[in-house]
């Protein structure tokens, strides 16, 4: 294999559960009163996808009282080397909620995990995945991904991001 030729892994609708629309759960990006964590071990023919639905906590939105959460689906991808790759819709949402931060001095985009106070870098998803959020290897390692027979879990995953 030639190391100079990048291989692009493309995700399709069949990589997601049948009730998903445009690679999103029907209630992704909706405001909820409780956080959601859902581990989805999706199988299709000869390949498998690990999907994690987890909520972002929303703070400081005018007119919204109490704790609010917005669930988002992530593809758990060990081939993606960094922390989070976020779809344009997710980035806009985080800007709106004040959760998206740019370190002007270093030019790094990041979010702070509310429960731990840890800053985690974010990147835009590749252009061939406009609707998909990806949790990369560094985040999977930080949250301690564990894969078993047809299931997966995390030993260090917060209740929400």
N, C-alpha and C positions, 0 to 999 in steps of 0.2 A: 504494500500500500504506500502511496506517495504521501509523505507528511505535509507537503505543500498544498494539497487539495483539501479544503475543509469539507467535512461531511455534515450535511444538514439533516437533522432529525425533524420530521414534520409530524405534527399531531393532527388528527382528523376527528370529526364528530364521533366516529365509532370507538375512539379511545375513551369516551365519556359515557356515563350511564344513559340509557334511552330517554329518560325524562329531561335531560339537559338540552338547552337551546343555545346555539352558538358557543358551545363549550362552557356554559354557565348553568348552574343550578337555577331553577325558576325563582328561588327566593334570594339568590345572591344580590348584593347591592340594595337590599331593602332594610329599612330601619326596624330593629327589633328590641324588645325590652330585656331579653336574655341572650347571653353569648351562646354560640353553637360550636360544638366540636364534633366532627363526623369523619371517621376513617372509612374510605371507600376503596376496596380492593377490587378493581374493575378488570374483568377478563374478557377477551375477545379473540376467538380462534387461537392463535399461537403466541399472543403477547398479553402482557399484564400492565396495568397502570395503577400506581398508588396515588390516590387523590385525598387531599385533606381539606375539609371545609372548616374554617376557623374564622372567628369574628374579630374585627377591629373595634376597639372601644372608641366611641365618639364623645368628644368633650368640647364644650364651648360653642355650640351652635345656637345662635339666637333663636328663641322660641321653642327650644327642645329642653324639657325638664327631666331630671333624673338620669340614671345611667341608660345609655342607648348603645346598641351594637349593630355592626353591619357585617354579615357573613360573606365570605369570599372563598372560592375554590382555588386550591393550589395543586399543581401537578408536582409530586415529589420526584425530583430528577437528580440522580447521583451523577449524571453526566454534565450537569450545569455547575461549574466550579465555585460560584459565588453564593451570596446569601439569598436575596430575593430579586426576582425579575418580575416587574409589575406591568400589567396591561395599561394602555393609556387611560381607560375608564377608571381603573383603580388609582392611578396617579392623580387624576383630576379630583376624585373623591377625597383622597388624602390631603390634597391642597385645600379643598373646601373645608375639611374638618380641622385643619391646622396640624395634622400629623406628619406632613411631608416637609422635610427641612433640608436646606442646602447650606453646607459649610462654605461660605463665600471664600474664605481664605484658602481652603484646600480643594474646593470644587466638588466635594463629595456629597451625594444625596443620601439621606438616611431617614429612618424612623426610630423612635425610641419605644422600646417595649415597656408599656406602662407598669406592669407588675414587677419588673426587675430593674428598670431604669437603664438597661443596656441599649446602646446605639447599635443599629444593624444597618449596614449599607444596602441601598436599593439601586436597581438598574432597570432600564426599560426592557420589556420583552423583545426578542428578535422580531423584526418586521413581518416575518412569515407566521407569527403567532399573535395576531392583534387582539384576541379576546382572552388569552391564556395568562394566568399568573403561575409562576414557577418558584418553588422552594428549592434552592440549590444545595449542593453538598455541604457547604459551610453551615447553613442553617440546620440542615438535617443532622449534622454532627453536633451542633450546639444544643439541639433539642433531643439528641440521643435516640435516633430512629432505630427501631428494632423490627425486623421482618421475620415472621414465623410462617408456618404452613397456611397459605391463603389468608393471612391477616398481617397487620402491622400495628405498631404502637410507638409511643414516644415516652421515654423516661423523664424528660425534663421540659415538656411542653407547657407553656402557661395556659390558663383558661381562655385568654384572649390576647390579641396583639395590641 
